[in-house]
Amino acid sequence: MSKSIKLAILGLGTVGTGVLDLLNDNLAELKRRSGHNIVITQVGTRRQRDDIDSAIVQSSDLMAIAESDDVDIVIEVIGGMTVAKDVIIHAIKHGKHVVTANKALLAEHGNEIFALADEHKVHVAYEAAVAGGIPIIKVMREALAANKIDWLTGIINGTGNFIMSEMRDKGRTFDDVLAEAQALGYAEADPTFDVEGIDAAHKLALLASIAFGIPLQFDKVYCEGITKITLQDVTYAEELGYRIKHLGFAVRRYEDNTSDAIQKAVSGIELRVHPTLIPENKLLANVNGVKNAVLINSHPLGQTLYYGDGAGAGATASAVMADVMDLIRVLTVKDGHHVPHLGFIPDQLSNTPILPAEEMVTGYYLRLQATDTLGVLADVTRILSDAGINIDAILQKPAHQKGQVPIIILTLPVIESQMNVAINKIEALQAITADVVRIRLHELD
């Protein structure tokens, strides 16, 4: 072996421990693939652990580790926004390459971090930040580098997918499944980031920047969670041939669309996370449990789907060490291969606008609760027609409460602002007794 590559792991939680275990289990294979010895010289931890090799220095002084001469690559798996950001910036300023799984930090501060890394001629690798063990960052930056990506969508939060899968397969309520997800460790005690879509929005911001060559803009991602999805909606969707998934969408929109429903749309990019009806025969509709999947539509390749474990010690450690292996090549090969952080040369990132939520274009599932009176359906369909909204299907269910009738409507794609106007008018009808439930719908064609 021509050189020893020295690693520091900051954080010994689930992921940090997973990286240690992977190195112990697969060290011989890693040496064969890299041509170099790989050693962990230091770990950052708040408490000393007896199960770690005595040759590895354990310390709570993360800044000292980040600047140590005995470290080539810093692996940040602390999480959070404050300490992690400070230590990554410190490591970069001291000429260290960084590997991180911190999607929240990169989504909100990645532009600053990547610019600093370019200035100091080091690299920040982050494969583990999106979709766990699925190598989606590498695929998009390298394997699809010759393609123009028109849109991507995906299940990028395993907790939300587990909840929706259990509701559909076993007829369980949201609250019941969430409690099990917390007991199994899929969801935190405070599950807000998962069930309200914030975690998925962080990941989507990263994917969109790589797909379209735009700066990271997490603050412009429309975000909607799954807490309002009921068993009724899951059942009605199934009857209509659809399944509800919690998806992230990044869509490039063009001015030359000819469909009447979207002729007023302006050129830009949609970034959105929300529950979505998709046809039950699509592969993405059959990704269940805590699995993740990303579907990319690009030219000239067409649609490709990437599927696997989205979280967990093994999957995340695999992605972390894949980044380490790439960085070893940067460190040990003269003029080493270097892929730009977001896949595009920094000064070539475009200022294509991110469209506001009111300009989104999707189909819709609408669930209305109405009194069983003559003419209510005619009033609803008239309002939709007046708003320029085309109906694709209507499902009127028998009354399940005295005098109360659920009406389910599927629409063709329409601009969100038109739908907002229509829903406000529908809810103002005397016969409508509850807020209209809306779930967006995509055929994924």
VODOGU-817281 format. One record per residue: x, y, z of N, C-alpha, C in turn. Coordinates in steps of 0.001 Angstrom, whole numbers, padded with zeros to 6 digits, always signed. Each point is the difference from the previous one (the first is absolute). Layout:
REM VODOGU-817281
XYZXYZXYZ;...
***
This chain:
REM VODOGU-817281
+000838-001180+000000-000838+001180+000000+000887+001249+000000;-000269+000918-000909+000904+001125-000165-000220+001112+001021;-001192+000091+000577-000255+001094+000924-001132-000367+000939;+000092+000473+001249-001105-000165+000940-000872+001245-000047;-001301-000200-000171-000970+001085+000011-000635+000035+001379;+000066+001155+000648-000414+000108+001399-001353+000698+000107;-000906-000675+000686-001369+000492+000135-000292+000416+001432;-000865+000990+000142-000574+000357+001295-001513-000073-000122;-000642-000647+000960-001459-000094+000016-000513+000900+001121;-000822+000970-000349-000569+000903+000991-001447-000401+000252;-000219-000640+001150-001323-000500+000340-000021-001513-000016;-000365-000596+001128-000030-001469+000084-001401-000488+000333;-000973+000554-000697-001362-000508+000105-000173-001188-000920;-001190-000173-000508-000306-001148-000866+000887-000024-001242;+000130+001152-000674+000763+000035-001255+001489-000123+000273;+000512+000771+000974+001427-000066+000304+000432-001397+000389;-000798-000657+000814+000302-001381+000386-000081-000920-001212;-000948+000279-000896-000116-000797-001218+001240+000115-000875;+000589+001193-000060+001230+000186-000778+001144-000790+000627;+000109+000047+001316+001027-000791+000692-000163-001486-000301;-001234-000479+000087-000258-001423-000248+000326-000387-001436;-000372+000873-000940+000276-000295-001412+001500-000114-000246;+000755+000907+000575+001454-000058-000169+000571-001285+000580;-000490-000384+001149+000480-001246+000613-000352-001205-000850;-001189+000004-000566-000475-001169-000750+000598-000080-001404;+000195+001141-000643+000356+000008-001426+001348+000646-000295;+000862+000100+000999+001254+000725-000190+000850-000594-001121;+000077-001318-000064+000814-000637-001042-000511+000377-001396;-001316+000002-000160-000593+000358-001296+000262+001465-000329;-000110+000862+001002+000250+001425-000221+001447+000245-000419;+000924-000715+000595+001413+000127-000374+000216-000446-001440;-000638-001111-000368+000149-000501-001368-000543+000995-001018;-001113+000650+000328-000626+000926-000944+000742+001325-000097;+000591+000438+001102+000645+001319+000009+001500-000057-000250;+000603-001134+000316+001450-000112-000103+000723+000664+001155;-000732+000350+001064+000603+000690+001133-000551-000550+001313;+000782+000184+001034-000472-000352+001332-000922+001101+000509;-001068-000380+000673-000964+000961+000526-000090-000198+001498;+000262+001052+000752-000009-000122+001457-000812+001134+000611;-000688-000307+001073-000667+001025+000794+000958+000402+001104;+000379+001256-000004+000967+000464+001007-000685+000664+001192;-001152+000654-000242-000663+000718+001085-001511-000095-000154;-000692+000030+001122-001458+000095-000001-000412+001102+000962;-001049+000721-000398-000555+001035+000865-001211-000540+000725;+000066-000054+001299-001091-000562+000802-000032+000666+001359;-001192+000120+000555-000136+000641+001310+000380-000930+001155;-000009-001297-000253+000372-000948+001063+000928-001070-000568;+000935-000416+000806+000963-001026-000429-000699-001351-000126;+000377-000737-001048-000572-001327-000202+001082-001055+000099;-000319-001046+000745+000972-001063+000236+000132-000959-001182;-000978+000020-000909+000005-000967-001103+000749+000509-001229;+000692+001117+000124+000740+000571-001130+001486-000271+000174;+000651-000339-001093+001434-000294+000001+000761+001096+000763;+000876-000412+000881+000745+000952+000835+000927+000896-000821;+000315-000395-001229+000852+000827-000858-000738+001222-000536;-001321-000008+000092-000809+001115-000484-000194+001004+001135;+000346+001239-000267-000148+001056+001002-001466+000406+000091;-000544-000036+001220-001370+000449+000222+000028+001356+000696;-000758+000959-000550+000049+001350+000555-001336+000704-000225;-000338+000901+000897-001189+000839-000158+000353+001346-000642;+001286+000234-000252+000452+001259-000609-000041-000142-001520;-001159+000275-000563-000197-000235-001431+000843+000928-000866;+000191+001216+000442+000800+000951-000781+001463-000452-000083;+000499-000528+001090+001383-000490-000005+000143-001176-000964;-000989-000865-000018+000033-001127-000934-000022+000511-001435;-000867+000982-000268-000184+000510-001366+001252+000647-000560;+000901+000458+000840+001220+000644-000497+001242-000855+000197;-000178-001213+000517+001144-000852+000326+000793-000399-001246;+001332-000016+000138+000866-000470-001081-000139-001501-000210;-000628-000665+000957-000154-001448-000061-001319-000397-000664;-000609+000916-000730-001297-000255-000639+000041+000514-001434;-000396-000842-000957-000125+000402-001400-001443+000316-000372;-000932-000808+000511-001418+000128-000342-000809+000035+001288;-000877+001000+000108-000885+000127+001152-001386-000507-000385;-000517-000956+000762-001337-000544-000228-000927+000591+001062;-000922+000859-000428-000923+000652+000939-001332-000728+000007;-000312-000648+001106-001290-000676+000170-000605+000402+001351;+000203+001260+000370-000562+000522+001240-001471+000325-000190;-000323+000584-001155-001350+000494-000240-000172+001391+000572;-001171+000579-000255-000272+001331+000503+000616+001075-000868;-000205+001246+000407+000369+001123-000842+001136+000857+000553;+000219-000022+001302+000919+000973+000591+001418-000543+000110;+000184-001003+000866+001332-000578+000209+000514-000599-001300;-000862-000701-000712+000420-000643-001251+000501+001036-001004;-000712+001097-000146+000429+001034-000940+001354+000583+000412;+000136+000309+001279+001251+000593+000481+001193-000914-000240;-000180-001296+000280+001133-000919-000109+000333-000286-001462;-001016-000045-000870+000265-000200-001431+000760+001186-000569;-000424+001200+000322+000699+001196-000477+001436+000028+000524;+000179-000371+001266+001336-000037+000585+000886-001006-000737;-000558-001179-000295+000764-001031-000705+000386+000474-001399;-000937+000621-000708+000283+000496-001345+001122+001036+000027;-000074+000912+000942+001020+001053+000093+001380-000562+000335;+000026-001213+000547+001283-000646+000303+000364-001056-001050;-000637+000111-001166+000398-000827-001136-000448-001434+000038;-001062-000296+000771-000479-001378+000087-001166-000216-000958;-000010-001153-000631-001196-000439-000717-001037-000422+001035;-001268+000143-000365-001088-000286+000940-001008-000944-000648;-000437-000982+000788-001125-000853-000381-001097+000237+001028;-001224+000256-000463-001095+000271+000929-001277-000678-000461;-000837-000341+000976-001341-000533-000276-001072+001022+000359;+000402+001256+000184-000852+001028+000588-000786+000761-001070;-001158-000589-000403-000781+000626-001073-000585+001347+000417;-000419+000149+001255-000573+001271+000434+001023+001120-000101;+001208-000266+000474+001065+001006-000041+000327+000396-001434;+000143-000982-000884+000355+000308-001389-001140+000708-000727;-001244-000438+000245-001134+000633-000678-000116+001470+000363;+000321+000340+001245-000183+001373+000463+001280+000842-000066;+001175-000643+000048+001253+000761+000000+001017-000539-001019;-000446-000882-000883+000924-000630-000939+000677+000971-000948;-000704+001043-000434+000625+000957-000920+001250+000610+000634;-000103+000379+001258+001136+000572+000720+001111-001034+000195;-000386-001198+000394+000987-001048+000286+000736-000421-001270;-000721-000179-001095+000633-000426-001247+000932+001090-000546;-000421+001245+000116+000855+001091-000468+001301+000051+000798;-000098-000211+001299+001196+000000+000846+000907-001173-000362;-000596-001159-000274+000787-001166-000387+000736+000248-001312;-000674+000614-000961+000660+000325-001267+001160+000976+000225;-000214+000964+000880+001039+000980+000298+001246-000660+000585;-000217-001007+000854+001124-000666+000665+000444-001271-000721;-000597-000234-001186+000380-001127-000853-000137-001351+000719;-001076-000146+000724-000347-001288+000596-001412-000348-000455;-000420-001206+000322-001300-000462-000474-000884-000388+001177;-001304+000290-000142-001008-000443+000966-000857-001045-000702;+000029-001224+000497-000757-001103-000593-001211-000297+000874;-001150-000322-000643-001237-000080+000790-000982-001043-000532;+000521-001088-000563-000879-001044-000519-000996-000487+001052;+000433-000092+001252-000852-000536+001066-001102+000964+000420;+000016+001224-000521-000998+000984+000410-001364-000232-000646;-000046-000733-001103-001259-000205-000723-000190-001484-000302;-001125-000552+000446-000412-001359-000365+000948-001089+000486;+000703+000259+001114+000772-001058+000658+000984-000700-000903;-000226-001303-000193+000943-000808-000762-000171+000056-001500;-001035+000701-000497-000174+000130-001451+001004+001028-000516;+000863-000346-000937+001039+000954-000448-000550+001046-000964;-001037+000712+000430-000703+000891-000916+000802+001255-000334;+000809+000490+000938+000820+001182-000287+001011-000327-001091;+000661-001123+000137+001001-000409-000998-000656-000247-001355;-001164-000628+000004-000711-000252-001252-000296+001317-000720;-000524+000965+000729-000417+001242-000642+001187+000855-000434;+001058+000059+000823+001144+000847-000347+000887-000621-001065;+000008-001342-000074+000944-000660-000895-000685-000847-001067;-000786-001007+000406-000579-000916-000984-000983+000696-000933;-000702+001039+000496-000962+000723-000842+000539+001347-000472;+001309+000178+000063+000601+001298-000329-000268+000432-001440;-000248-000932-000901-000255+000352-001400-001485+000229-000279;-000847-000165+001015-001442+000104-000186-000533+001344+000488;-001108+000447-000593-000744+001145+000505-001169-000536+000808;-000011+000295+001286-001049-000513+000873-001202+000933-000066;-001150-000547-000387-001227+000792-000078-000736+000013+001336;-000050-001153+000669-000631-000041+001316+000488-001217+000770;-000130+000092+001296+000259-001153+000858-001015+000011+001126;-000280-001161+000513-000880-000133+001146+000473-001190+000821;-000381-000035+001250+000450-001137+000780-000587-000080+001388;+000071-001212+000521-000277-000281+001407+001339+000143+000698;+000196+001096+000706+001318+000287+000567-000055+000171+001514;-001075-000500+000599-000078-000085+001453-000641-001334+000361;+000783-000887+000619-000482-001341+000301-001103-000030+001031;+000020+000918+000949-001030+000019+001043-001375+000251-000604;-000093+001029-000837-001270+000302-000645-000473-001143-000868;+000925-000654-000709-000397-001115-000858-000485-001191+000818;+000637-000249+001145-000442-001074+000895-001432+000265+000469;-000275+001237+000379-001338+000335+000497-001044-000189-001093;+000260+000522-001197-000979-000124-001085-000191-001456-000414;+001083-000796+000020-000099-001416-000373-000869-000767+000991;+000215+000244+001297-000775-000699+001035-001463+000411-000034;-000277+001260-000250-001391+000447-000091-000722-000712-001140;+000678-000130-001136-000629-000644-001150-000112-001515+000179;+001088-000644+000417+000030-001461+000045-000807-000590+001156;-000046+000713+001129-000617-000577+001198-001171+000800+000536;-000364+001068-000692-001154+000768+000424+000177+000688+001343;+001233+000381+000323+000295+000628+001291-000077+001522-000110;-000237+000651+001127-000074+001454+000000+001403+000603+000029;+000076+001271-000385+001282+000708+000010+000632-000019+001385;-000770+000353+001037+000549+000078+001360+000513-001346+000480;-000708-001065-000344+000401-001351+000411+001341-000383-000628;+000147+000249-001294+001239-000377-000692+001158+000887+000452;-000263+001280+000208+001057+000894+000468+000565-000479+001332;-000872-000434+000907+000472-000495+001300+000910-001206-000179;-000336-000898-000935+000858-001162-000252+001325+000439-000628;-000060+000961-000934+001224+000484-000629+000953+000576+001040;-000538+000680+000992+000837+000544+001074+000578-001122+000851;-000816-001025+000281+000477-001130+000804+001098-000777-000721;-000087-000067-001328+000989-000730-000798+001251+000834-000294;-000030+001276+000362+001146+000868-000265-000005+000626-001380;-001092-000173-000771-000095+000625-001318-000291+001492+000115;-000709+000392+001060-000369+001394+000208+000516+000464+001356;+000363+001270+000067+000477+000581+001251-001175+000225+000953;+000327+000283+001268-001040+000343+000972-000806+001201-000499;+000692+000974-000590-000663+001096-000700+000107-000304-001493;-001082-000513-000616+000090-000485-001389-000233+001081-001050;+000010+001265+000392-000401+001090-000897+000764-000022-001323;+001332-000132+000051+000797+000048-001232-000444-001070-000999;-000374-001174+000507-000401-001101-000879-001425+000173-000512;-000964+000163+000911-001406-000041-000415-000479+001294-000626;+000709+001106+000228-000385+001258-000635+000803+000275-001264;+000883-000925-000386+000693+000104-001283+001276+000817+000003;+000437+000486+001164+001183+000868+000035+001258-000776-000378;+000132-001226+000523+001153-000833-000344+000050-000245-001509;-001132-000342-000584-000045-000227-001449+000314+001283-000771;-000447+001148+000516+000271+001267-000677+001487+000328-000001;+000695-000310+001098+001454+000188+000025+000660-000818-001109;-000399-001257-000115+000592-000878-001011-000360+000460-001409;-001247+000432-000174-000431+000448-001325+000789+001224-000450;+000299+000911+000915+000786+001178-000358+001347-000402-000584;+000636-001009+000602+001277-000492-000516-000169-000642-001370;-000987-000870-000146-000209-000679-001280-000310+000992-001117;-000813+001005+000304-000374+000969-001031+001201+000812-000472;+000866+000379+000913+001179+000775-000389+000899-000799-000929;+000157-001286+000287+000813-000864-000859-000690-000224-001342;-001323-000157+000034-000744-000281-001233+000026+001172-000965;-000149+001218+000523-000227+001159-000865+001134+001026+000012;+001030-000232+000805+001103+000945+000033-000408+001342+000561;-000679-000013+001155-000444+001234+000658+000554+000017+001424;+000136+001179+000600+000435+000041+001396-001011-000702+000901;+000452-000434+001161-000891-000605+000983-000989+001046+000504;-001292-000364-000006-001046+000954+000389-001083-000713+000807;+000378-000525+001145-000940-000734+000843-001206+000853+000389;+000211+001280+000212-001080+000866+000460-001108+000162-001040;+000235-000440-001246-001019+000125-001043-000696-001322-000308;+000262-001025+000794-000663-001294-000196-001373+000038+000655;-001051-000259-000769-001339-000133+000581-000050-001309+000766;-000492+000049+001230+000098-001165+000880-001344-000289+000663;-000482-001226-000163-001276-000418+000585+000161-001426+000528;-000450-000239+001218+000177-001306+000635-001157-000954-000229;+000011-001087+000764-000995-001069-000174-000956-000112+001183;+000054+000954+000927-000781-000133+001227-001509+000071-000231;-000435+000576-001135-001439+000134-000251-000567-001121-000874;+000857-000950-000397-000476-001114-000822-000779-000981+000888;-001197-000346-000439-000851-000913+000769-000132-001342-000711;-000520-000982+000729-000260-001305-000613-001013+000117-001134;-000936+000934+000136-000952+000243-001080+000728+000321-001300;+000958+000920+000071+000721+000416-001205+000789-001158-000593;+000642-000789+000853+000774-001153-000470-000917-000984-000724;-001177-000258+000596-000949-000949-000586-000570+000512-001312;-000402+001265-000034-000579+000559-001219+001033+000023-001128;+001226+000330+000326+001053-000008-001019+000152-001392-000607;-000026-001035+000859+000119-001382-000486-001157-000339-000937;-001190+000419+000350-001167-000297-000842+000133+000635-001380;+000683+001115-000068+000173+000713-001268+001258-000429-000753;+000733-000973+000559+001189-000516-000684+001277+000727+000338;+000039+000691+001151+001170+000776+000389+000471-000403+001405;+001215+000372+000305+000529-000119+001358+000566+001357+000416;-000068+000263+001292+000509+001267+000516+001419-000203+000506;+000909+000790-000520+001393-000009+000444+000410+001426+000370;+000917+000103+000938+000534+001314+000362+001244+000228-000851;-000110+000899-000983+001036+000151-001010+000606+001396+000003;+001252+000068-000434+000634+001257-000339+000068+000116-001507;-000270+001190-000528+000044+000245-001448+000916+001182-000305;+000855-000172-001000+000750+001103-000597-000295-000053-001492;-000646+001041-000507-000516-000019-001377+000455+001250-000738;+000583-000215-001166+000377+001128-000869-001208+000333-000878;-000449+001246+000057-001171+000412-000770+000425+000876-001166;-000755-000122-001108+000351+000710-001218-001118+000944-000422;+000343+001064-000691-001004+000968-000450-000816-000502-001177;+000521-000994-000730-000667-000418-001227-000952-001165+000192;-000408-000285+001257-001018-001026+000207-001293+000436-000701;-000701-000934-000618-001181+000349-000782-001305-000407+000666;+000052-000782+001063-001218-000424+000671-000763+001206+000528;-001324+000006-000171-000817+001110+000487+000168+000209+001491;+000217-001104+000719+000074+000093+001459+001242+000736+000467;+001036+000012-000831+001253+000596+000473+000534+001087-000930;-000855+000503-000894+000492+000982-000965+000424+001309+000668;-000480+000270+001236+000359+001235+000693+001251-000167+000855;+000533-001202+000054+001163-000256+000855+001219+000756-000501;+000791+000505+000926+001241+000680-000363+001155-000986+000071;+001071+000314-000704+001169-000865+000010+000650+000041+001384;+000381-001141+000497+000650-000071+001303+000062-001429+000488;+000223-000148+001292+000173-001318+000610-000958-000150+001175;-000686-001133+000054-000851-000326+001139+000797-000846+000983;-000020+000386+001258+000594-000790+001073-001088-000229+001034;-000408-001249+000195-001128-000235+000887+000046-001393+000619;-000477-000069+001227-000134-001260+000734-001438-000067+000503;-000701-001082-000309-001399-000109+000430-000505-001430-000224;-001108-000380+000657-000640-001285-000324-000488+000046-001441;+000090-001138-000679-000320-000032-001426-000681-001307-000362;-001073+000081-000782-000577-001199-000594+000794-000350-001248;+000444-001257-000107+000663-000477-001213-000624-001333-000398;-000023-000330-001287-000631-001246-000442+000590-001222+000700;-000885-000919+000400+000432-001142+000797+000929-000941-000748;+000019+000058-001339+000862-000903-000777+001399+000561-000233;+000279+001216+000451+001339+000566-000148+000940-000626+001028;+001251-000170-000385+000978-000587+000926+000106+000814+001285;-000041+001314-000124+000146+000849+001176-001141-000217+000990;-001180-000343-000506-001145-000247+000874+000172-001267+000822;+000919-000855-000403+000210-001282+000673+001286-000040+000819;+000537+001169+000314+001130+000118+000922-000593+000174+001393;+000199-000973+000863-000704-000028+001274+000948-000020+001194;-000565+000087+001188+000786-000037+001224+000901+001215+000114;+001215-000222+000491+000932+001120+000191+000933+000188-001192;-000284-000678-001096+000841+000132-001188-000142+001381-000627;+001040+000422-000705+000004+001239-000776+000094-000349-001488;-000430+000925-000842+000162-000161-001444-000046+001365-000655;+000812+000183-001031+000023+001256-000749-000202-000324-001476;-000986+000651-000618-000311-000172-001417+000438+001257-000741;+000848-000179-001021+000545+001129-000758-000406-000128-001458;-000514+001085-000555-000324+000047-001427+000984+000950-000680;+000828-000561-000874+001046+000811-000629+000057-000293-001491;+000639+000906-000715+000162-000156-001452+001493-000124-000324;+000362-001035-000760-000847-000910-000770-000344-001312+000704;+000457-000204+001234-000136-001318+000633-001431-000393+000272;-000856+000934+000382-001362-000333+000400-000088-000221+001502;-000953-000802+000427-000228-000203+001432+000906-001093+000558;+000609+000290+001149+000779-000999+000739-000378+000094+001469;-000043-001157+000673-000421-000066+001401+001129-000572+000843;+000256+000640+001124+001076-000409+000910-000623-000301+001359;+000241-001217+000511-000759-000534+001140+000935-000630+001016;-000323+000143+001276+000793-000672+001025-000307+000529+001385;+000850-000370+000948-000162+000436+001383+000319+001488+000103;-000921+000750+000587+000172+001428+000105+000608+000473+001299;+000186-000902+000941+000547+000383+001305+000539-001244+000683;+000524+000207+001209+000556-001117+000754+001513+000030-000005;+000589-000647+000993+001451+000047+000171+000739-000551-001211;-000433-001160-000489+000716-000628-001108-000082+000797-001283;-001223+000446-000356-000177+000738-001246+000760+001324+000018;-000100+000720+001110+000656+001309+000070+001514-000153+000066;+000472-000988+000754+001444-000243+000072+000557-000367-001369;-000764-000760-000771+000421-000361-001354+000206+001254-000844;-000949+000942+000088+000120+001234-000779+001163+000856+000489;+000192+000064+001320+001112+000774+000558+001330-000535-000508;+000159-001314+000059+001280-000578-000409+000209+000054-001508;-001072+000023-000769+000143+000204-001451+000597+001375-000270;-000468+000997+000767+000586+001342-000132+001466+000007+000416;+000304-000712+001085+001397-000079+000444+000873-000586-001098;-000488-001039-000655+000789-000633-001065+000236+000977-001156;-001009+000795-000356+000194+001006-001045+001045+001025+000412;-000055+000422+001253+000949+001012+000467+001419-000544+000087;+000134-001289+000274+001336-000604-000005+000631+000147-001379;-000804-000151-001033+000528+000164-001355+000423+001445-000250;-000765+000946+000554+000386+001409-000119+001329+000250+000708;+000164-000618+001174+001197+000224+000805+001245-000666-000579;-000180-001111-000695+001150-000826-000358+000332-000017-001484;-000838+000602-000839+000269+000033-001436+000331+001435-000395;+001087+000178-000699+000376+001340-000442-001100+000568-000886;-000369+001257+000286-001105+000633-000723-001239-000892+000050;-000325-000473+001218-001076-000972+000191-001333+000455-000558;-000796-000970-000378-001338+000229-000545-000821+000777+001018;-000623+001087-000428-000772+000831+000899-001308+000385-000668;-001117-000449+000565-001319+000340-000516-000517+001209+000772;-000504+001041-000666-000527+001161+000733-001060-000410+001014;-000091+000749+001097-000871-000379+001104-001448-000234-000426;-000521+000861-000860-001371-000146-000470-000071-000496-001442;+001135-000548-000494+000012-000592-001327+000222+000982-001132;-000051+001313+000273+000233+001044-000995+001141+000879+000485;+000779+000551-000939+001051+000946+000365-000652+001150+000774;+000556+000387+001160-000680+000992+000854-000472+001261-000702;+000819+000550-000912-000429+001250-000637-000985-000235-001150;-000404-001269-000181-000983-000330-001034-001371-000344+000588;-000159+000131+001314-001322-000210+000591-000948+001062-000532;-001221-000391-000340-000943+000927-000626-000905+000655+001040;-000602+001110-000379-000938+000711+000880-001438-000263-000410;-000268-001169-000586-001367-000372-000359-000898+000153+001226;-001116+000702-000114-000818+000253+001191-000685-001255+000522;-000128-000055+001323-000808-001037+000639-001422+000519+000062;-000932-000725-000575-001374+000472-000088-000683-000046+001362;-000849+000984+000307-000764-000046+001251-001038-001107-000054;-000497-000383+001168-000959-001107+000075-001225+000245-000874;-000410+001267-000135-001199+000307-000787+000168-000328-001485;+001240-000196-000450+000250-000303-001414+000249-001488-000248;-000118-000823+001044+000168-001445-000203-001094-000512-000932;+000327-001034-000759-000973-000623-000891-000088-001484+000329;-001162-000439+000482-000227-001420+000285-001471-000311-000215;-000297-001299-000063-001373-000427+000142-000344-000022+001482;-001286-000186+000313-000422+000022+001399-001016-001092+000313;+000108-000518+001201-001038-000786+000661-000665+000949+000991;-001315+000158-000103-000759+000841+000925-001023-000866+000723;-000021+000115+001321-001049-000691+000779-000864+001051+000677;-001293-000019-000336-000955+000948+000531-000971-000717+000938;-000427+000662+001038-001041-000516+000889-001216+000905-000173;-001115-000586-000475-001160+000816-000353-001273-000553+000627;-000979+000885+000203-001319-000463+000409-000672-000638-001205;-000829-000977+000270-000641-000766-001069-001197+000790-000537;+000318+001050-000772-001043+000868-000547+000102+000063-001509;-001114+000295-000634-000068+000053-001455+000839+001158-000543;+000801-000277-001010+000716+001046-000706+001399+000309+000490;+000439-000624+001108+001317+000343+000533+001110-000398-000967;-000114-001177-000617+001037-000432-000933+000040+000919-001223;-001180+000432-000448-000050+000918-001144+000684+001321+000342;-000189+000478+001227+000641+001251+000407+001524-000144+000010;+000465-001127+000500+001441-000237+000088+000614-000076-001392;-000604-000772-000878+000565-000154-001350-000049+001323-000771;-001012+000825+000255-000068+001313-000645+001148+000890+000458;+000299-000015+001292+001103+000806+000525+001326-000429-000627;+000208-001311-000095+001232-000497-000599+000090+000385-001467;-001101-000115-000707-000009+000362-001418+000281+001483-000195;-000620+000843+000833+000211+001439-000108+001465+000369+000262;+000689-000796+000820+001410+000252+000307+000933-000608-001039;-000550-000612-001045+000830-000600-001042+000608-001326+000409;-000678-000713+000914+000529-001256+000518-000797-001156-000594;+000694-000920-000664-000643-001152-000634-000044-001187+000964;-001169-000598+000110-000199-001153+000886+000362-001280-000743;+000763-000859+000670+000389-001284-000582-000895-001133+000493;-000405+000052+001273-000850-001051+000560-000719+000532+001230;-001207-000552+000261-000767+000341+001198-000436-001291+000668;+000171-000070+001298-000427-001157+000791-000879+000526+001124;-001306-000336-000047-000909+000434+001060-000353-001204+000854;+000340+000088+001286-000158-001130+000912-001334+000092+000731;-000536-001149+000450-001207+000031+000823+000251+000789+001280;-001045+000603+000532+000133+000776+001234+000473-000894+001133;+001091+000407+000680+000479-000784+001134-000327+000684+001323;-000543+001206-000067-000610+000653+001150-001371+000472-000477;-000926+000176+000917-001352+000386-000397+000041+001304-000788;-000420-000071-001263-000077+001191-000819+001315+000503-000549;+001111-000707+000257+001320+000448-000440+000533-000931-001093;+000371+000566-001133+000445-000795-001142+001418+000434-000410;+000969-000964-000028+001331+000345-000533-000017-000016-001529;+000604+001008-000590+000142+000088-001455+001492+000085-000309;+000490-000886-000861+001423-000017-000356+000110+000368-001474;+000848+000969-000291+000183+000485-001370+001482-000052-000357;+000319-000541-001172+001346+000081-000561-000015+001004-001139;+001009+000878-000050+000059+000993-001069+001235-000224-000868;-000057+000561-001175+001176+000047-000857+000936+001103+000503;+001250+000044-000490+000946+001011+000499-000502+001422-000171;+000272+000813+001004-000437+001384+000007+000965+000804+000862;+000084+001303-000220+000834+000868+000818-000603+000112+001401;+000835-000070+001000-000439+000018+001395-000875+001205+000325;+000313+001168-000522-000781+001195+000320-001450-000141-000459;-000234-000664-001148-001361-000241-000458-000730-000938+000955;+000714-001025+000480-000617-000925+000935-000322+000689+001324;+000880+000901+000442-000262+000717+001244-001304+000788-000086;-000204+000677-001116-001229+000770-000200-001217-000912+000047;+000094-001137-000697-001131-000927-000060-000318-000582+001378;+001022-000393+000743-000233-000591+001320-000644+001016+000938;+000450+001243-000060-000611+001030+000844-001485+000146-000302;-000374-000050-001269-001408+000118-000381-000794-001237+000404;+000605-001180-000132-000679-001236+000389-000260-000011+001506;+001008+000395+000775-000154-000002+001456-001040+001018+000470;-000286+001004-000846-001004+001005+000361-001431-000486-000255;-000148-001110-000717-001337-000543-000242-000629-000449+001310;-001271+000263+000173-000689-000363+001239-000015-001515+000212;-000023-000749-001100-000097-001459+000112+001325-000664+000373;+001119+000716-000105+001320-000566+000331+000235+000203+001494;+000216-001080+000723+000005+000052+001469+001392-000107+000631;+001045-000126-000805+001367-000086+000536+000966+000535-001040;+001215+000290+000446+001025+000450-000942+000236-001063-001070;+000234+000445-001214+000320-000914-001098+001392-000589+000232;+000099-001317-000091+001299-000674+000082+000567-000088-001408;+001225+000514-000176+000629-000086-001316+001304-000772+000118;+000228-000899-000935+001258-000706-000133+000406+000083-001464;+001217+000360-000258+000441+000157-001391+000146-001371-000670;-000092-000003-001314-000048-001248-000768+000958+000105-001181;+000788-001038-000209+000923-000057-001146-000071-001373-000650;-000045+000004-001329+000014-001262-000743+001418-000531-000197;+001027+000853+000197+001415-000368-000137+000340-000475-001394;-000622+000566-001013+000311-000354-001383+001108+000875-000556;
***
